Amino acid sequence: MVEEYSSHLDERIRNFSESRSLYENLYPLAFPQKNVKWAKSIIVCVRRYGKYKIPEELDSYIGKTYLVDGRPKHSKEYFWRLEFDAYLGELGIKYASGIVTARLAAVNAGLGRTGKNNFFYTKEHGSWVFIETWVIDSEMEYDMPMRSLNYPDGCNKCIDSCPTGAMNMPLSMNRGKCIAQLTNGLNSQTEGLRAEMGTWIWV
């Protein structure tokens, strides 16, 4: 998995050299053992994201996703993650969370698949899922990974509808043109893309 992710980053840099710095920042996720030399196994968990109904009157308002985000400290999901951390500690297992590539780890674990648009999908909830990862210092028993890229042949809706052209081919994306990247804090790369971005914003 490490070599595969690293090669993906190499390819993105070759194809989108203007976004080199954004991809170079992701290389540590390909080599977790450089940060934690004791790493031996990866635990991956997938939970449903956005499972709450949002009142219709909030449609079209920026930021409504934050009402149900499972990452802030006040959320139930955050509390559950702390409980799992504590459980690993009780077992005497050393761990570090969030230091590996989540989507590729989840695919390798057989929890879902990757679509042409690079999103991770599960059969039950589509792409509305959040992936949590832990690197641990214990060897685990593995079965054979289940890899599946069963996206519909000839379906290019996500690629064709991407307003900034960030997704320009299957299983590829120019991160420097992605609206989620462009609107997540101040970013000088929005120059020249504002017309295409319109009112779209990462929430």
Protein Blocks (a to p, Z undefined) as FASTA:
>chain_A
ZZmmmmmmmmmmmmmmmlmmmmmmmmmmmmmmlmmmmbmbdcdddddehkaccdfklgoi
ahklmmmcckbmkbmklmmmmmmmmmmmmnopacdehiacfklmmmmnopaccdfkopac
dfklommccddddddfbdcddddddddddbcehiaklmmmmmnomagcghiacfklpmkl
mmnojafklgoplmmnmmaccZZ
